Structure formats: structure tokens, C-alpha cells
């Protein structure tokens, strides 16, 4: 979203400052950019807050969605209210979701496939409650299988995604970004390792961010222009003032032909 997200966040912050008292009257209020999750003490409070939000600015238009069958989707989280009053969280997918991810055999660095597997399992661990994690992991296995991912590959990198990393305080390093044309995985690994080794020997406070580029490199449409008289293996024509022409063929350079007339190779 870039600058649009920042601008929207600033604008919504101003609106929330105007409606601070109304927001304080809710049981729970959380916002991500322009998506808001609210829990009200009474059902009629929703209409009151919705009207105040829409009246805060003429260009602002909020819509509401209430829970159905004790479930409500917020961003990519499906929130379900269980019979005992506890909350169940799972991954929300739209009906149009087609299980399409980056195919395992696509022309891209293998690190992209590794990152996809780790991210999907990490997201499941962060979002889902313990009772929905097994079903979500099965959904991930099924979707990755459709996209050509070997089961051993998914199993290995899923363990990395399931690990909870402890936060370690470190001195921040400067990121050095390098974009290189993608060749083959073996070549990219060799180039990456060599650049990392050179970087570690010369600049300890830096970390490498290598971005393989699979787009075709732009090529110059221009070629070197040779003088006409250096042309060889061609058919040539000589013209004279009498409107006559002589057409011939030669394998030699035109500069070796002993004529003083203008040379026009065909």
C-alpha cells in the first residue's frame, strides 16, 4: 500500500481523536488502517458508532458486517465464538480462493519456495488457536501439493516455520541490496556465497540482501555502424550520370574495387 496506507492511517487517527468518547464506550476497539474490529456492549451501539463515523467527514463512508453463525472475518483471521464463551481463531479464505501459490517448478530462486512454506506455517502458528492448527496445517499441505511441492520439502521447512524465535538484542546492521539477473540455482548460490564472504571480510556491520531478477535484461537495439566501403560479400550497384548502372557481386571489400563512383550496396 505504501504511502496510501500511511496517509489512511493518519486520517483515521484524526477521526478517532474526534470520536474519542464514542470509541471509549465500546467494549473492544482495534483498527488496522481502515479495517476496524469492534465489540459492543449492546447491539444498538453499533448503529450509533457507525453513524458518527460516517458523519465525521463528508468523504468518509463506513460499512458494517456483523457476525454470522457466531463467526466474523477480520482481515485474514476468522474469529468464532464458541458455546463456552471462548474465542477460536483460524485462517479466513475467500470463496474465490483457488489454492494457487508460486509453483515449485517455476523459474525462480529456491529461496522463494522455502520462504513460502515457512511463512504459511508461521502464519498458522501465529493466528490459529491450538484446536485449529492441525486442520490449517493439513490445508497448507494440500495446497502446496497441488502446486508441485514435494512432501519432504514441505515437512522440512514447516519445522522451521513452526519454531518460535527468541528475540535477541543485537546492534542493527546496514542492509546492502544487490539486484542480479537470475541464472540457475547453483550459480546463484555460488555468487551469493562469494559476495557474502567478501562482505564479511571487509564490512562487518553489513548484511547482504540479494534480489535475483528473473526479468529479461534490457539490450541495446543499436549495433556498431561500419563504413559502407568496408562491406563485403554483397551485391553492389554503380551508377553514372548517363543514367546507366552496373550491378555486380563481390566477396571482397568494396574499397578494393577500383571505381571512383558512389557505392550503393544492395
C-alpha positions in Angstrom: 0.0 0.0 0.0 3.0 2.3 0.5 2.2 6.0 1.1 -1.6 5.3 0.8 -1.5 3.2 3.9 0.4 5.9 5.8 -2.0 8.6 4.7 -5.0 6.5 5.6 -3.6 5.8 9.0 -3.0 9.5 9.7 -6.5 10.4 8.5 -8.2 7.6 10.6 -6.2 8.8 13.6 -7.7 12.3 13.3 -11.2 10.8 13.0 -10.6 8.6 16.1 -9.4 11.7 18.0 -12.7 13.5 17.2 -14.8 10.4 18.3 -12.7 9.5 21.3 -15.6 9.5 23.7 -17.8 7.3 21.5 -14.9 4.8 21.0 -14.3 4.6 24.7 -17.8 3.5 25.2 -17.2 0.2 23.3 -16.1 -3.0 24.9 -13.3 -3.6 22.4 -11.9 -1.5 19.6 -9.0 -2.3 17.3 -8.1 -0.9 13.9 -5.7 -1.8 11.1 -5.5 1.1 8.5 -9.2 1.4 7.7 -10.5 -2.0 8.9 -12.0 -1.9 12.4 -12.9 -4.7 14.7 -15.3 -3.6 17.5 -17.2 -5.5 20.3 -20.2 -3.6 21.6 -21.9 -3.9 25.0 -25.3 -3.5 23.3 -26.5 -4.3 19.8 -27.9 -0.8 19.2 -24.5 0.8 20.0 -23.2 -0.4 16.6 -25.6 1.8 14.6 -24.7 4.8 16.8 -20.9 4.5 16.3 -21.4 3.8 12.6 -23.4 6.9 12.1 -20.9 9.0 14.0 -18.0 7.6 11.9 -19.8 8.4 8.6 -20.8 11.9 9.8 -17.2 12.8 10.8 -16.1 13.6 7.2 -18.2 14.1 4.0 -15.8 11.8 2.0 -15.9 9.0 4.6 -18.2 6.0 4.1 -18.0 3.1 6.5 -20.0 -0.2 6.1 -20.6 -2.8 8.8 -20.6 -6.5 9.0 -21.9 -8.5 11.9 -21.1 -12.0 13.0 -23.0 -14.8 11.3 -23.3 -18.3 12.9 -21.1 -16.9 15.7 -18.3 -16.2 13.2 -16.8 -13.0 11.8 -13.8 -12.4 9.5 -11.3 -9.7 10.2 -8.5 -9.4 7.6 -7.3 -13.0 7.2 -8.5 -14.1 10.6 -11.8 -16.0 11.1 -13.0 -15.3 14.7 -15.5 -17.8 16.1 -17.4 -17.5 19.4 -17.7 -21.0 20.9 -20.6 -22.1 23.1 -18.5 -21.9 26.3 -17.7 -18.2 25.5 -14.1 -18.8 24.4 -12.7 -17.5 21.1 -11.5 -19.7 18.3 -9.2 -18.3 15.6 -8.5 -19.8 12.2 -7.3 -18.6 8.7 -10.0 -16.9 6.7 -10.1 -17.6 3.0 -12.5 -16.1 0.5 -14.7 -18.3 -1.6 -12.8 -17.3 -4.7 -9.5 -18.7 -3.2 -8.0 -21.2 -5.8 -5.1 -22.7 -3.8 -2.7 -21.1 -6.2 0.8 -20.3 -5.0 4.2 -20.0 -6.6 4.7 -23.3 -8.3 7.6 -25.4 -7.1 9.0 -25.8 -10.7 8.7 -22.1 -11.6 11.8 -20.3 -12.8 12.6 -18.5 -9.6 15.2 -18.8 -6.8 14.6 -21.8 -4.5 14.7 -19.4 -1.5 11.3 -18.1 -2.7 9.7 -21.6 -2.3 11.4 -22.1 1.1 10.1 -18.7 2.3 6.6 -19.5 1.1 6.4 -22.8 3.1 7.9 -21.2 6.2 5.6 -18.2 6.0 2.4 -20.3 5.6 3.2 -22.4 8.7 4.4 -19.5 10.7 1.2 -17.6 9.9 -0.8 -20.7 11.0 1.1 -20.8 14.3 0.6 -17.1 15.0 -3.0 -16.8 14.1 -4.7 -20.1 14.8 -5.7 -21.3 18.2 -4.4 -24.8 19.3 -7.6 -26.5 18.2 -7.5 -25.2 14.6 -3.8 -25.6 13.9 -3.9 -29.3 12.8 -6.7 -28.6 10.2 -4.9 -25.5 8.9 -1.6 -27.4 8.5 -3.5 -30.0 6.5 -4.9 -27.3 4.3 -1.4 -26.0 3.7 -0.1 -29.4 2.8 -2.9 -29.9 0.4 -2.5 -26.6 -1.3 1.3 -27.0 -1.7 0.8 -30.5 -3.0 -1.4 -29.0 -5.8 1.4 -26.6 -6.6 4.0 -29.3 -7.0 5.8 -29.1 -3.7 7.4 -32.4 -2.6 6.2 -33.6 0.8 9.7 -34.0 2.2 10.5 -30.4 1.2 7.3 -29.1 2.9 7.9 -31.2 6.0 11.5 -30.0 6.5 10.7 -26.3 6.1 7.5 -26.5 8.0 9.5 -27.3 11.1 11.5 -24.1 10.7 8.3 -22.1 10.3 6.8 -23.6 13.5 9.7 -22.6 15.6 9.2 -19.5 17.8 12.3 -17.4 17.5 13.5 -15.8 20.7 14.2 -12.1 20.3 17.9 -11.3 20.6 19.2 -7.8 21.1 21.8 -7.0 18.5 23.4 -4.0 17.0 21.5 -3.2 13.9 23.4 -3.8 10.7 23.2 -1.9 7.5 21.4 -3.7 4.7 23.2 -3.8 1.3 20.8 -4.5 -1.5 22.1 -6.0 -4.7 20.0 -7.0 -7.7 21.4 -9.6 -10.1 20.0 -11.4 -13.1 18.8 -14.9 -12.1 20.6 -17.7 -13.9 20.4 -21.1 -12.2 20.1 -22.1 -8.6 23.7 -23.5 -8.4 25.1 -20.3 -10.0 23.1 -18.0 -7.7 24.2 -19.9 -4.6 27.9 -19.7 -5.7 27.6 -15.9 -6.4 25.7 -15.2 -3.2 28.3 -17.1 -1.1 31.2 -15.3 -2.7 29.7 -11.9 -2.2 28.9 -12.7 1.4 32.4 -13.9 2.1 33.8 -10.7 0.6 31.4 -8.6 2.6 32.2 -10.3 5.9 35.9 -9.7 5.3 35.6 -6.0 4.6 32.5 -4.7 6.3 31.3 -6.5 9.5 28.4 -4.1 10.1 26.6 -5.0 6.9 24.1 -7.7 5.9 23.6 -8.8 2.3 20.2 -8.6 0.7 20.5 -10.2 -2.7 17.5 -9.8 -5.1 17.5 -12.2 -8.0 15.8 -10.7 -11.1 14.0 -13.1 -13.4 13.1 -10.3 -15.9 14.9 -10.2 -19.2 17.7 -7.7 -19.1 17.3 -4.7 -21.5 19.5 -5.0 -24.5 20.7 -2.1 -26.6 19.0 -2.0 -30.0 21.9 -0.4 -31.6 24.8 -2.0 -33.4 28.1 -0.7 -34.5 27.9 1.0 -37.8 30.6 0.1 -40.3 31.6 2.3 -43.2 29.9 1.3 -46.5 33.2 0.8 -48.3 34.1 -2.0 -45.8 31.1 -4.1 -46.8 32.0 -7.5 -48.3 30.1 -10.5 -49.6 27.4 -8.3 -51.2 25.7 -7.3 -54.4 26.5 -3.7 -55.4 25.4 -1.2 -58.0 27.4 1.6 -59.6 25.5 4.4 -61.3 26.7 7.1 -63.6 25.5 10.5 -65.0 24.2 8.8 -68.2 21.5 7.0 -66.1 23.2 3.7 -66.7 24.0 1.3 -63.9 26.4 -1.6 -63.3 25.3 -4.3 -60.9 27.8 -6.9 -59.7 28.6 -9.3 -56.9 31.8 -9.5 -54.8 33.3 -11.3 -51.9 35.9 -8.7 -51.3 35.7 -5.4 -49.6 34.1 -2.6 -51.7 37.1 -0.4 -51.1 39.2 -2.7 -53.2 37.1 -2.2 -56.3 38.9 0.4 -58.5 35.9 2.6 -59.2 35.5 6.3 -58.2 31.7 6.3 -58.3 29.5 6.3 -55.3 29.0 2.8 -53.8 25.4 1.7 -53.0 25.4 -1.9 -51.8 22.0 -3.6 -52.2 
